[in-house]
Amino acid sequence: MNSQRGGSEGVDRVLAALADPTRRQVLDLLAAEREATATTLAERLPISRQAVVKHLAILEDGGLVSSTRVRRELLYVVMPAVLNATARWMDRLAADWDRRLATIRHIVEAVERDSRP
């Protein structure tokens, strides 16, 4: 992935951020809301506002969300470009594994054919 954060480091940050189920829940909720404050998100989650802020900081470090100060609070939005770039990286990885497995399957089939009496 050639994101603004650069190569595998960007993918690593995204995957680390998404590894936690609570962060995925925060991200899903934020995507559904389009934009929200930590307070608004905390009202819809079974965790404290402070915990939501910590999760949002990790998501922001991973490039998955962005924040803008609005009066006394930060307003968060999802940054889909980083998710899309990570999905493209995962698609390329899956395609590479599919090619490798197809090669192995062809080799096994050839060995089986050649070993028949």
MODELLER restraints for C-alpha pairs under 7 A, 6 or more apart:
rsr = mdl.restraints
at = mdl.atoms
rsr.add(forms.Gaussian(group=physical.xy_distance, feature=features.Distance(at['CA:1:A'], at['CA:7:A']), mean=5.09, stdev=0.5))
rsr.add(forms.Gaussian(group=physical.xy_distance, feature=features.Distance(at['CA:1:A'], at['CA:8:A']), mean=6.52, stdev=0.5))
rsr.add(forms.Gaussian(group=physical.xy_distance, feature=features.Distance(at['CA:1:A'], at['CA:11:A']), mean=6.71, stdev=0.5))
rsr.add(forms.Gaussian(group=physical.xy_distance, feature=features.Distance(at['CA:1:A'], at['CA:85:A']), mean=6.08, stdev=0.5))
rsr.add(forms.Gaussian(group=physical.xy_distance, feature=features.Distance(at['CA:1:A'], at['CA:86:A']), mean=6.46, stdev=0.5))
rsr.add(forms.Gaussian(group=physical.xy_distance, feature=features.Distance(at['CA:1:A'], at['CA:89:A']), mean=5.47, stdev=0.5))
rsr.add(forms.Gaussian(group=physical.xy_distance, feature=features.Distance(at['CA:3:A'], at['CA:10:A']), mean=6.50, stdev=0.5))
rsr.add(forms.Gaussian(group=physical.xy_distance, feature=features.Distance(at['CA:3:A'], at['CA:85:A']), mean=6.88, stdev=0.5))
rsr.add(forms.Gaussian(group=physical.xy_distance, feature=features.Distance(at['CA:11:A'], at['CA:86:A']), mean=6.10, stdev=0.5))
rsr.add(forms.Gaussian(group=physical.xy_distance, feature=features.Distance(at['CA:13:A'], at['CA:62:A']), mean=4.75, stdev=0.5))
rsr.add(forms.Gaussian(group=physical.xy_distance, feature=features.Distance(at['CA:14:A'], at['CA:62:A']), mean=4.90, stdev=0.5))
rsr.add(forms.Gaussian(group=physical.xy_distance, feature=features.Distance(at['CA:17:A'], at['CA:23:A']), mean=6.94, stdev=0.5))
rsr.add(forms.Gaussian(group=physical.xy_distance, feature=features.Distance(at['CA:17:A'], at['CA:58:A']), mean=6.05, stdev=0.5))
rsr.add(forms.Gaussian(group=physical.xy_distance, feature=features.Distance(at['CA:17:A'], at['CA:59:A']), mean=5.60, stdev=0.5))
rsr.add(forms.Gaussian(group=physical.xy_distance, feature=features.Distance(at['CA:17:A'], at['CA:62:A']), mean=6.11, stdev=0.5))
rsr.add(forms.Gaussian(group=physical.xy_distance, feature=features.Distance(at['CA:18:A'], at['CA:24:A']), mean=5.74, stdev=0.5))
rsr.add(forms.Gaussian(group=physical.xy_distance, feature=features.Distance(at['CA:23:A'], at['CA:55:A']), mean=5.76, stdev=0.5))
rsr.add(forms.Gaussian(group=physical.xy_distance, feature=features.Distance(at['CA:30:A'], at['CA:36:A']), mean=6.41, stdev=0.5))
rsr.add(forms.Gaussian(group=physical.xy_distance, feature=features.Distance(at['CA:30:A'], at['CA:77:A']), mean=6.72, stdev=0.5))
rsr.add(forms.Gaussian(group=physical.xy_distance, feature=features.Distance(at['CA:30:A'], at['CA:78:A']), mean=6.72, stdev=0.5))
rsr.add(forms.Gaussian(group=physical.xy_distance, feature=features.Distance(at['CA:31:A'], at['CA:78:A']), mean=5.99, stdev=0.5))
rsr.add(forms.Gaussian(group=physical.xy_distance, feature=features.Distance(at['CA:34:A'], at['CA:77:A']), mean=6.15, stdev=0.5))
rsr.add(forms.Gaussian(group=physical.xy_distance, feature=features.Distance(at['CA:35:A'], at['CA:75:A']), mean=6.49, stdev=0.5))
rsr.add(forms.Gaussian(group=physical.xy_distance, feature=features.Distance(at['CA:35:A'], at['CA:76:A']), mean=5.43, stdev=0.5))
rsr.add(forms.Gaussian(group=physical.xy_distance, feature=features.Distance(at['CA:35:A'], at['CA:77:A']), mean=4.68, stdev=0.5))
rsr.add(forms.Gaussian(group=physical.xy_distance, feature=features.Distance(at['CA:36:A'], at['CA:75:A']), mean=5.43, stdev=0.5))
rsr.add(forms.Gaussian(group=physical.xy_distance, feature=features.Distance(at['CA:36:A'], at['CA:76:A']), mean=5.38, stdev=0.5))
rsr.add(forms.Gaussian(group=physical.xy_distance, feature=features.Distance(at['CA:36:A'], at['CA:77:A']), mean=6.91, stdev=0.5))
rsr.add(forms.Gaussian(group=physical.xy_distance, feature=features.Distance(at['CA:37:A'], at['CA:73:A']), mean=6.73, stdev=0.5))
rsr.add(forms.Gaussian(group=physical.xy_distance, feature=features.Distance(at['CA:37:A'], at['CA:74:A']), mean=5.84, stdev=0.5))
rsr.add(forms.Gaussian(group=physical.xy_distance, feature=features.Distance(at['CA:37:A'], at['CA:75:A']), mean=4.71, stdev=0.5))
rsr.add(forms.Gaussian(group=physical.xy_distance, feature=features.Distance(at['CA:37:A'], at['CA:76:A']), mean=5.92, stdev=0.5))
rsr.add(forms.Gaussian(group=physical.xy_distance, feature=features.Distance(at['CA:38:A'], at['CA:49:A']), mean=6.10, stdev=0.5))
rsr.add(forms.Gaussian(group=physical.xy_distance, feature=features.Distance(at['CA:38:A'], at['CA:52:A']), mean=6.01, stdev=0.5))
rsr.add(forms.Gaussian(group=physical.xy_distance, feature=features.Distance(at['CA:38:A'], at['CA:53:A']), mean=5.91, stdev=0.5))
rsr.add(forms.Gaussian(group=physical.xy_distance, feature=features.Distance(at['CA:39:A'], at['CA:49:A']), mean=5.76, stdev=0.5))
rsr.add(forms.Gaussian(group=physical.xy_distance, feature=features.Distance(at['CA:42:A'], at['CA:48:A']), mean=5.95, stdev=0.5))
rsr.add(forms.Gaussian(group=physical.xy_distance, feature=features.Distance(at['CA:42:A'], at['CA:49:A']), mean=4.99, stdev=0.5))
rsr.add(forms.Gaussian(group=physical.xy_distance, feature=features.Distance(at['CA:42:A'], at['CA:52:A']), mean=6.19, stdev=0.5))
rsr.add(forms.Gaussian(group=physical.xy_distance, feature=features.Distance(at['CA:59:A'], at['CA:65:A']), mean=5.80, stdev=0.5))
rsr.add(forms.Gaussian(group=physical.xy_distance, feature=features.Distance(at['CA:60:A'], at['CA:66:A']), mean=5.76, stdev=0.5))
rsr.add(forms.Gaussian(group=physical.xy_distance, feature=features.Distance(at['CA:63:A'], at['CA:79:A']), mean=6.89, stdev=0.5))
rsr.add(forms.Gaussian(group=physical.xy_distance, feature=features.Distance(at['CA:63:A'], at['CA:82:A']), mean=6.28, stdev=0.5))
rsr.add(forms.Gaussian(group=physical.xy_distance, feature=features.Distance(at['CA:64:A'], at['CA:78:A']), mean=5.92, stdev=0.5))
rsr.add(forms.Gaussian(group=physical.xy_distance, feature=features.Distance(at['CA:64:A'], at['CA:79:A']), mean=5.09, stdev=0.5))
rsr.add(forms.Gaussian(group=physical.xy_distance, feature=features.Distance(at['CA:64:A'], at['CA:80:A']), mean=6.96, stdev=0.5))
rsr.add(forms.Gaussian(group=physical.xy_distance, feature=features.Distance(at['CA:64:A'], at['CA:82:A']), mean=6.11, stdev=0.5))
rsr.add(forms.Gaussian(group=physical.xy_distance, feature=features.Distance(at['CA:64:A'], at['CA:83:A']), mean=6.76, stdev=0.5))
rsr.add(forms.Gaussian(group=physical.xy_distance, feature=features.Distance(at['CA:65:A'], at['CA:76:A']), mean=6.44, stdev=0.5))
rsr.add(forms.Gaussian(group=physical.xy_distance, feature=features.Distance(at['CA:65:A'], at['CA:77:A']), mean=5.44, stdev=0.5))
rsr.add(forms.Gaussian(group=physical.xy_distance, feature=features.Distance(at['CA:65:A'], at['CA:78:A']), mean=4.34, stdev=0.5))
rsr.add(forms.Gaussian(group=physical.xy_distance, feature=features.Distance(at['CA:65:A'], at['CA:79:A']), mean=5.02, stdev=0.5))
rsr.add(forms.Gaussian(group=physical.xy_distance, feature=features.Distance(at['CA:66:A'], at['CA:76:A']), mean=5.55, stdev=0.5))
rsr.add(forms.Gaussian(group=physical.xy_distance, feature=features.Distance(at['CA:66:A'], at['CA:77:A']), mean=5.44, stdev=0.5))
rsr.add(forms.Gaussian(group=physical.xy_distance, feature=features.Distance(at['CA:66:A'], at['CA:78:A']), mean=6.44, stdev=0.5))
rsr.add(forms.Gaussian(group=physical.xy_distance, feature=features.Distance(at['CA:66:A'], at['CA:79:A']), mean=6.50, stdev=0.5))
rsr.add(forms.Gaussian(group=physical.xy_distance, feature=features.Distance(at['CA:67:A'], at['CA:74:A']), mean=5.84, stdev=0.5))
rsr.add(forms.Gaussian(group=physical.xy_distance, feature=features.Distance(at['CA:67:A'], at['CA:75:A']), mean=5.32, stdev=0.5))
rsr.add(forms.Gaussian(group=physical.xy_distance, feature=features.Distance(at['CA:67:A'], at['CA:76:A']), mean=4.39, stdev=0.5))
rsr.add(forms.Gaussian(group=physical.xy_distance, feature=features.Distance(at['CA:67:A'], at['CA:77:A']), mean=6.48, stdev=0.5))
rsr.add(forms.Gaussian(group=physical.xy_distance, feature=features.Distance(at['CA:68:A'], at['CA:74:A']), mean=5.38, stdev=0.5))
rsr.add(forms.Gaussian(group=physical.xy_distance, feature=features.Distance(at['CA:68:A'], at['CA:75:A']), mean=5.18, stdev=0.5))
rsr.add(forms.Gaussian(group=physical.xy_distance, feature=features.Distance(at['CA:68:A'], at['CA:76:A']), mean=6.60, stdev=0.5))
rsr.add(forms.Gaussian(group=physical.xy_distance, feature=features.Distance(at['CA:69:A'], at['CA:75:A']), mean=6.11, stdev=0.5))
